[in-house]
Amino acid sequence: MKISEFKDKFKSIKDMGFVRAKRSGATGIGYTLESLLEITENNKAQPDIDGAELKAHRTNVNGLITLFTFNNKVWKMHSLDAVKEYGSKNKDGRHGLYYTMSLKPNSAGLFLDVRKTEISVRHISGEVVAVWQLQTLADRFMQKIPALLFVSTFTEERDGVEYFHYYRAQLMKGTSPELLSDQFRAENILVDLRLHDKGTMARNHGTGFRTYEDKLPLLFNNIKDL
């Protein structure tokens, strides 16, 4: 489907007002929109419409989504040493480094340091744990989400059934290291460390870069209302 075709179809969907969900639960909003657009549901990691990923957002719900993961050659400490030095035990007794990083030091003394060209996880002692180049993160972001069709949606419940009013569609493209730096400083992009001690090595599930759904527009350079 071309953007021009989407634009025409979306206008008709917007004019419908509230429509009954075609599926219950968290995925109902996207499934209902795709059904109205006559898009066949798929689980492939590829753009949905003319090179753009389609994302429907509940205006009154501020959920977290994962933008991408990235770990390649970023660890300045051996990852197992980092777990042993700064990790903690979870409720199952597993020793791990599972932290959502903040600009302020956490209980382990780790914090996120944001600079012009890079971000890093550091300890208050001065030790550098891991470093990510912002250009690399911008490239990774554009690889995962080259363009985004962001559909804002009012929701309401009637007799236990959710209804959606898809009222705005925006086409978002492009980002930059400078823009991402600003959003890391504003803590609109969260960095999740996800690794644990496997005895002779650290098992890394991939450092997650996440954001709140309503902050997605802040991550793009170009936004156009459709």
VEXPA-419833 format. One record per residue (C-alpha): residue number from 1; x, y, z. Coordinates in steps of 0.1 Angstrom, whole numbers, m for minus. Layout:
BEGIN
r pos = NUM&u = X&v = Y&w = Z
...
//
This chain:
BEGIN
r pos = 1&u = 0&v = 0&w = 0
r pos = 2&u = 13&v = 35&w = m9
r pos = 3&u = 12&v = 64&w = 15
r pos = 4&u = m13&v = 82&w = m7
r pos = 5&u = m37&v = 51&w = m6
r pos = 6&u = m32&v = 49&w = 32
r pos = 7&u = m41&v = 86&w = 35
r pos = 8&u = m74&v = 81&w = 17
r pos = 9&u = m83&v = 50&w = 36
r pos = 10&u = m74&v = 66&w = 69
r pos = 11&u = m97&v = 96&w = 63
r pos = 12&u = m126&v = 72&w = 59
r pos = 13&u = m116&v = 54&w = 91
r pos = 14&u = m113&v = 87&w = 110
r pos = 15&u = m148&v = 97&w = 98
r pos = 16&u = m162&v = 65&w = 112
r pos = 17&u = m156&v = 77&w = 148
r pos = 18&u = m155&v = 49&w = 174
r pos = 19&u = m154&v = 14&w = 161
r pos = 20&u = m157&v = m19&w = 180
r pos = 21&u = m124&v = m38&w = 186
r pos = 22&u = m121&v = m68&w = 164
r pos = 23&u = m98&v = m85&w = 190
r pos = 24&u = m96&v = m80&w = 228
r pos = 25&u = m63&v = m73&w = 246
r pos = 26&u = m33&v = m52&w = 239
r pos = 27&u = m30&v = m62&w = 203
r pos = 28&u = m66&v = m53&w = 195
r pos = 29&u = m58&v = m17&w = 186
r pos = 30&u = m33&v = m26&w = 158
r pos = 31&u = m53&v = m56&w = 146
r pos = 32&u = m85&v = m36&w = 143
r pos = 33&u = m67&v = m8&w = 124
r pos = 34&u = m51&v = m33&w = 100
r pos = 35&u = m84&v = m50&w = 94
r pos = 36&u = m100&v = m16&w = 85
r pos = 37&u = m71&v = m9&w = 62
r pos = 38&u = m75&v = m44&w = 47
r pos = 39&u = m39&v = m53&w = 56
r pos = 40&u = m32&v = m90&w = 62
r pos = 41&u = m18&v = m96&w = 97
r pos = 42&u = 19&v = m107&w = 97
r pos = 43&u = 47&v = m111&w = 122
r pos = 44&u = 75&v = m103&w = 98
r pos = 45&u = 101&v = m77&w = 109
r pos = 46&u = 95&v = m55&w = 78
r pos = 47&u = 78&v = m22&w = 71
r pos = 48&u = 40&v = m23&w = 67
r pos = 49&u = 31&v = 6&w = 43
r pos = 50&u = 54&v = 20&w = 16
r pos = 51&u = 86&v = 16&w = 37
r pos = 52&u = 70&v = 27&w = 70
r pos = 53&u = 61&v = 7&w = 101
r pos = 54&u = 25&v = 11&w = 113
r pos = 55&u = 20&v = 19&w = 150
r pos = 56&u = m14&v = 26&w = 166
r pos = 57&u = m12&v = 43&w = 200
r pos = 58&u = m38&v = 46&w = 227
r pos = 59&u = m37&v = 83&w = 237
r pos = 60&u = m47&v = 76&w = 273
r pos = 61&u = m21&v = 48&w = 278
r pos = 62&u = 16&v = 54&w = 281
r pos = 63&u = 32&v = 20&w = 275
r pos = 64&u = 69&v = 12&w = 270
r pos = 65&u = 81&v = m3&w = 238
r pos = 66&u = 116&v = m16&w = 228
r pos = 67&u = 131&v = 3&w = 199
r pos = 68&u = 161&v = m21&w = 194
r pos = 69&u = 188&v = m39&w = 212
r pos = 70&u = 226&v = m34&w = 207
r pos = 71&u = 257&v = m48&w = 224
r pos = 72&u = 283&v = m52&w = 197
r pos = 73&u = 318&v = m43&w = 210
r pos = 74&u = 304&v = m19&w = 236
r pos = 75&u = 317&v = m35&w = 269
r pos = 76&u = 348&v = m19&w = 283
r pos = 77&u = 347&v = m42&w = 313
r pos = 78&u = 345&v = m80&w = 308
r pos = 79&u = 308&v = m85&w = 310
r pos = 80&u = 311&v = m113&w = 337
r pos = 81&u = 333&v = m90&w = 358
r pos = 82&u = 307&v = m63&w = 355
r pos = 83&u = 280&v = m87&w = 367
r pos = 84&u = 301&v = m99&w = 396
r pos = 85&u = 312&v = m63&w = 406
r pos = 86&u = 279&v = m44&w = 402
r pos = 87&u = 252&v = m70&w = 399
r pos = 88&u = 226&v = m81&w = 424
r pos = 89&u = 205&v = m111&w = 431
r pos = 90&u = 169&v = m114&w = 420
r pos = 91&u = 141&v = m132&w = 438
r pos = 92&u = 152&v = m165&w = 423
r pos = 93&u = 188&v = m160&w = 436
r pos = 94&u = 202&v = m154&w = 402
r pos = 95&u = 231&v = m129&w = 402
r pos = 96&u = 226&v = m104&w = 374
r pos = 97&u = 229&v = m69&w = 360
r pos = 98&u = 193&v = m60&w = 353
r pos = 99&u = 190&v = m23&w = 356
r pos = 100&u = 172&v = 5&w = 338
r pos = 101&u = 198&v = 32&w = 337
r pos = 102&u = 193&v = 67&w = 349
r pos = 103&u = 214&v = 99&w = 349
r pos = 104&u = 215&v = 95&w = 387
r pos = 105&u = 236&v = 67&w = 402
r pos = 106&u = 216&v = 37&w = 412
r pos = 107&u = 220&v = 15&w = 443
r pos = 108&u = 251&v = m2&w = 427
r pos = 109&u = 266&v = 32&w = 419
r pos = 110&u = 260&v = 29&w = 381
r pos = 111&u = 247&v = 58&w = 360
r pos = 112&u = 241&v = 68&w = 324
r pos = 113&u = 266&v = 94&w = 311
r pos = 114&u = 255&v = 113&w = 280
r pos = 115&u = 279&v = 132&w = 259
r pos = 116&u = 279&v = 148&w = 224
r pos = 117&u = 290&v = 117&w = 205
r pos = 118&u = 284&v = 88&w = 229
r pos = 119&u = 266&v = 75&w = 259
r pos = 120&u = 281&v = 52&w = 285
r pos = 121&u = 273&v = 33&w = 317
r pos = 122&u = 298&v = 44&w = 344
r pos = 123&u = 304&v = 38&w = 381
r pos = 124&u = 308&v = 66&w = 406
r pos = 125&u = 344&v = 54&w = 411
r pos = 126&u = 351&v = 65&w = 375
r pos = 127&u = 351&v = 31&w = 360
r pos = 128&u = 336&v = 28&w = 325
r pos = 129&u = 314&v = m3&w = 321
r pos = 130&u = 302&v = 1&w = 285
r pos = 131&u = 301&v = 28&w = 257
r pos = 132&u = 278&v = 32&w = 228
r pos = 133&u = 285&v = 57&w = 199
r pos = 134&u = 255&v = 78&w = 192
r pos = 135&u = 260&v = 76&w = 154
r pos = 136&u = 259&v = 38&w = 157
r pos = 137&u = 227&v = 40&w = 177
r pos = 138&u = 211&v = 63&w = 151
r pos = 139&u = 221&v = 39&w = 124
r pos = 140&u = 206&v = 10&w = 143
r pos = 141&u = 174&v = 30&w = 150
r pos = 142&u = 170&v = 38&w = 113
r pos = 143&u = 177&v = 2&w = 103
r pos = 144&u = 149&v = m10&w = 127
r pos = 145&u = 124&v = 19&w = 120
r pos = 146&u = 133&v = 37&w = 88
r pos = 147&u = 99&v = 55&w = 89
r pos = 148&u = 69&v = 53&w = 112
r pos = 149&u = 32&v = 58&w = 106
r pos = 150&u = 20&v = 68&w = 140
r pos = 151&u = m18&v = 66&w = 145
r pos = 152&u = m32&v = 83&w = 177
r pos = 153&u = m63&v = 67&w = 190
r pos = 154&u = m90&v = 76&w = 216
r pos = 155&u = m104&v = 46&w = 234
r pos = 156&u = m134&v = 38&w = 255
r pos = 157&u = m151&v = 8&w = 270
r pos = 158&u = m187&v = m1&w = 264
r pos = 159&u = m201&v = m32&w = 283
r pos = 160&u = m166&v = m47&w = 286
r pos = 161&u = m157&v = m42&w = 250
r pos = 162&u = m131&v = m17&w = 238
r pos = 163&u = m138&v = 8&w = 211
r pos = 164&u = m113&v = 29&w = 191
r pos = 165&u = m114&v = 62&w = 174
r pos = 166&u = m84&v = 66&w = 151
r pos = 167&u = m82&v = 104&w = 149
r pos = 168&u = m47&v = 113&w = 137
r pos = 169&u = m20&v = 98&w = 115
r pos = 170&u = 15&v = 112&w = 113
r pos = 171&u = 44&v = 101&w = 91
r pos = 172&u = 77&v = 103&w = 109
r pos = 173&u = 112&v = 99&w = 94
r pos = 174&u = 148&v = 104&w = 102
r pos = 175&u = 169&v = 109&w = 133
r pos = 176&u = 204&v = 120&w = 142
r pos = 177&u = 230&v = 115&w = 169
r pos = 178&u = 223&v = 150&w = 182
r pos = 179&u = 186&v = 144&w = 185
r pos = 180&u = 192&v = 111&w = 203
r pos = 181&u = 216&v = 127&w = 227
r pos = 182&u = 190&v = 152&w = 237
r pos = 183&u = 164&v = 125&w = 243
r pos = 184&u = 188&v = 104&w = 264
r pos = 185&u = 194&v = 135&w = 285
r pos = 186&u = 157&v = 140&w = 289
r pos = 187&u = 154&v = 103&w = 298
r pos = 188&u = 129&v = 98&w = 270
r pos = 189&u = 150&v = 69&w = 258
r pos = 190&u = 157&v = 42&w = 285
r pos = 191&u = 187&v = 19&w = 286
r pos = 192&u = 181&v = m15&w = 300
r pos = 193&u = 210&v = m38&w = 310
r pos = 194&u = 200&v = m74&w = 308
r pos = 195&u = 227&v = m99&w = 317
r pos = 196&u = 234&v = m125&w = 344
r pos = 197&u = 261&v = m148&w = 357
r pos = 198&u = 263&v = m182&w = 340
r pos = 199&u = 293&v = m194&w = 359
r pos = 200&u = 321&v = m191&w = 334
r pos = 201&u = 305&v = m164&w = 313
r pos = 202&u = 278&v = m137&w = 314
r pos = 203&u = 246&v = m145&w = 295
r pos = 204&u = 236&v = m112&w = 278
r pos = 205&u = 200&v = m109&w = 266
r pos = 206&u = 208&v = m77&w = 247
r pos = 207&u = 209&v = m41&w = 261
r pos = 208&u = 174&v = m28&w = 254
r pos = 209&u = 168&v = 8&w = 242
r pos = 210&u = 132&v = 16&w = 250
r pos = 211&u = 108&v = 46&w = 250
r pos = 212&u = 73&v = 55&w = 260
r pos = 213&u = 48&v = 53&w = 231
r pos = 214&u = 39&v = 90&w = 235
r pos = 215&u = 76&v = 100&w = 233
r pos = 216&u = 81&v = 84&w = 198
r pos = 217&u = 75&v = 116&w = 179
r pos = 218&u = 104&v = 132&w = 198
r pos = 219&u = 128&v = 107&w = 183
r pos = 220&u = 123&v = 118&w = 146
r pos = 221&u = 135&v = 148&w = 127
r pos = 222&u = 107&v = 150&w = 102
r pos = 223&u = 70&v = 147&w = 111
r pos = 224&u = 41&v = 152&w = 87
r pos = 225&u = 4&v = 150&w = 95
r pos = 226&u = m16&v = 129&w = 70
//
